[in-house]
Amino acid sequence: MDTTLTADNFLINKMDRTFSSDGAVATRRFKALPDHLYSDLKDEAAILSIATGKYYGLNAVGVVIWKAIQKPATLGEVEDAVMQEYDVDQETCRREILSFLTKMADEKLIELIDEKSV
């Protein structure tokens, strides 16, 4: 068994620790929490957390991801949405999406839903 810690494994493990200790991110869905105000600003967007009063700026790729997770979406579905808009290889795409989603989870802007409950 390969025990090499890759960036993907690190982020997946962090996501699992953030939300639950049983299972992989691949079998779960990401969803933007509704407790935030969102505003499109051309190719960018701003999110205001009602709970904390913090503003978050999203670039064009972040907007694609945010829109993809308005309904519960798997990591693969989010990847597909980004790859339809941008010419990027799957490994880079996955790594960047996981990084973005981890930051969003740390800020309590998204939730990870167990696929069984969807």
Secondary structure, DSSP 8 states (H G I E B T S, - for coil): ------HHHHHHHHHHHHH-SSS-GGGEEEEE-SSEEEEEETTEEEEEETTT--EEEE-HHHHHHHHHTSS-EEHHHHHHHHHHHS---HHHHHHHHHHHHHHHHHTTSEEEEEGGG-
